[in-house]
Amino acid sequence: MSVVITQNVPAPQVDIESRPYWDALREHRISVQRCTTCGRLRFPPMPGCPYCGARGFERVDVSGEGRVYSFVRVHRALTPAMEGEVPYVVAVVQLDGGGPRIIGRVDGDLAAVAIDDAVVPRFVDHDTWTELRFTRAVGAQKP
């Protein structure tokens, strides 16, 4: 896990459901919900389990290691604040160990990102928040 400090990227709009996730990222941890009824991990944070419908959950930390499930290369900035950031890759990552899928940018050689690439988390500290990104795992084999 590495840390980089950047400026200019718009901050997320944090609500009551997502605050614990963003607070954990600020501490360089990845926190997801685990249903206290069926035990499944879920993301994004939500009041009820999408698998069994139960409302109870606990927060657990996960490693953030996983594999690229899907991705898109972004070549056009959606806002003027992001013009200096393009191009970049946004991926849906299937977390290891039965974890949920989570979204984040993938840093590094953007042309080399592929489905099923092993990735590891990277925390990017901004002025008031921390962003979860991923980098391709060095030497990882595809299954």
N, C-alpha and C positions, 0 to 999 in steps of 0.2 A: 504494500500500500504506500502510495506516495502522496505528497501534499504540494499543491501549487497555489499561489495567491494571484487572483485576477481581478479585474475591474470591469465595469460597463455592462455585464450581463444582467438582464432584468431579474429581480428577486421573485420567488414564487409567492403566490397568495396563499398564506397559511390559514387553515381553519381549525376548529376544535378537533376534528378527526385526524388531521395530518400533523398537528403540532408535535406530538411525541416522535414521529419519524424525523422531522426536521431538526428537533432538539438533539436526537441521537446522532444525526449526521454531523452536527456541530462538534460533537465529541469524537468524531471519526469512528462511529459505530453504525451498523445497519440494523434497524429494528423493524420487525414485521409483527403482525398479529398471528396468534395461534388460537384456534377455536378450542375452548375448554370442554366441548362436547365431543367433537369428532377428531380433534387433534391436528387438523389440516392447517398449514400455513397459508396466509393470504396477504395480498397486496393489490391495490392500494388499501389503506386503512378504511374500514367501514364498520358501522354499528352491528351488523348481523353477518353470519357466515353464509357465503353464497353456495356452499355445498350441502349443509344440513339445515340451515335456517335458524340455528341457535343464536342467541344474542351475546353470550358470554365469551370473553377472550382474555388472553394474557399477552404481554409483549415479550418477544424473545429476540435476541441478537443472532444474526446469521453471518457467515463468513463473507458473503458477497461474491464468492467464486461461482462460476457457472459457464454456460455455453450460449452463443448467439443463436437465438431462435428465429429472429427476423431482423432486418435492418433497412435503413434508407440513407442514401447520401444526400445531404442538403447542399444545394449550390446557390440558392437564392435566399437572401435574408428576408424573414417575414416582417421584421421591424428595423428601423434605422439603427437601433441599439445593437443589433446582431450583425450588421454589415461587416465588421472586422473579424467575425468568427467563422464566416463561410470560407471554404467548404468544411463540413463536418459530418460525422456519421452518428445517427441515433439508432440504438439497437434495443430490441426486446431481448432480455437475457433470462434464460431458464436457470434459476439458481440451483446449485447442487444440493443433494440431500433431501429431495422432496420439497424444495423451496418453491415459492411462487415465481411468476415471471415479473420482472421489474424493468423499467425503462431507464436508459441513461446514454449519454454520449460515449463513443469509443474513441480514444485518443491514439495517436501513433500513425502508422502507414495506412491512410484511409483507403487506398486502392486495394490493399491486401485483406481487408475485413471480409469474412465469408461466413455463411451459415455453418453452425456447429463449431466455430472457433471457441477454444477455451479462453475465458477472460477472468481477470482479477479486478477488484475494486480499486478506485483511485479517488481520493477526496480532494476537491478543489474549493479552497476557502475564498469566499468573496468578503466584502466589507461586513455584511450583516448576516450572512447565511453560508451554508456549505452545500456544494453540489456533489452528487454521486456520479462519477464517470467510471469507465472501464478501460483497461488496456489488455491487449492480447497477451495470454500467458506464454512465456518463452519456453520452447521445447515441448509444449503440450501435444499429445497425439489425439487425433480424432478417433472416436470409438469405431 
